[in-house]
Amino acid sequence: MLIVFHSGHAGRDGLHLKGELLPWSRLRAAIQRQRAGVVIGFVDACYSGAILTPKGFVRGPPLKVSLAPLGPGGRC
């Protein structure tokens, strides 16, 4: 399993790392080359959605979540 996490600055062309640009295409290719059975990537940066568009990512309808009470609770 490989988990990739980046939280920082980015632009339309890629991540801004220490004054250099890592293009989205290069980051995506590096992640895809990994031989791990499960690869999870989190990118918390402006324009980070750009890494998804080549795969055809389409936003679906919002998830509907409902909560049901679990019953009485408390302490004696």
Phi, psi and omega in degrees: 000137177233130175242125179248126180229132174221129174232113182180205183269149177204164176226189182298334184267344180155190181283144174260110183238110177049047178081001178243160180254128172254104183301146179306319182297324180288320177297313180300316180296320179296320179292318182292335180286345184293144183264007180295149178291328179230128178233124180239130179238130174242123177234112180255085183202158175303144177063015182296340176297342180298335180288340183268333189300325180296337179275357180082026179302130178231128180289130180266184179293156179299148176286140176259124181238132175232145180246134177251139178300142180272356180111185182293154178209175178146188179225149177255000000 
